[in-house]
């Protein structure tokens, strides 16, 4: 489904699978993703709202299974996005509808990336608003994408494991209204994440390309080793360290035209570059922003790499696009509407 322009970045889908784990572990799900079950049963495992919101999904008796919980969560998000795109709340202003459409497009891209929080905190399935490595849940990601990272961080600090219906902050209701959502819709979007028994705490992020190649971003080899991240190619002959880079936090990874892009917030004592590009032979540092910013998202827009960065504690994101000349060009920020001002009165 294609939408018109909105104030938010509408990002293209990618063809790779990103493995959203700071660690690989054993799932303790009541219904493991690989077990044959109906689509409705699998979706209800991720979010119980399916029983009330779309009971027709349980009419299909055919069984399916998923290769991972991340793949099952992505299926949940894509299906919810489709339903919400076809059934917006009654009475939305054109501005709120535009915000909603842009964020629903961003939700599709988020689901495709497959980079979700890890629940290493409580047994069973639970929401995790933002995990310890900075991976945001779907609702948190939408807040960050819309320029409200500070609100997402506050929820993470105060109510990290809460369901949306239990987050009784007036700022959440105001954000939802401004962006064309209801609280019930946000509760339907919000996945739960199964508890993982950690096996590999050194794995920061990973990406598997459509051709089967896999690249890991790993932490330092040991406490005594150089405190740098390592880009590792996984292959039948073993692992090969391709390059090292500063110890970024909140790491994100994507592929475009055969190049691997690794983004994150740079360390305080080190280079200020937020983005690194592996071109198959060497690693190139990119510094799209002034100062040290966290990378909220990376995508490809109209054939050009685009990054969104934000300063922690400040809501308005900064967006840059990589030009053909190799320079980073500013995309002017769109105004964030004031929920206290009637939207129809805005120019």
Helices and strands as residue ranges (DSSP letters): E 17-19, E 25-27, E 37-38, H 39-46, H 50-53, G 55-59, E 63-64, H 69-86, H 94-113, E 125-126, H 138-145, H 149-159, G 164-166, H 170-178, H 183-189, E 193-194, E 196-198, E 203-208, E 214-218, E 228-235, E 238-246, E 249-256, E 259-265, E 275-278, E 283-286, E 294-301, E 304-310, E 318-322, E 328-331, G 343-345
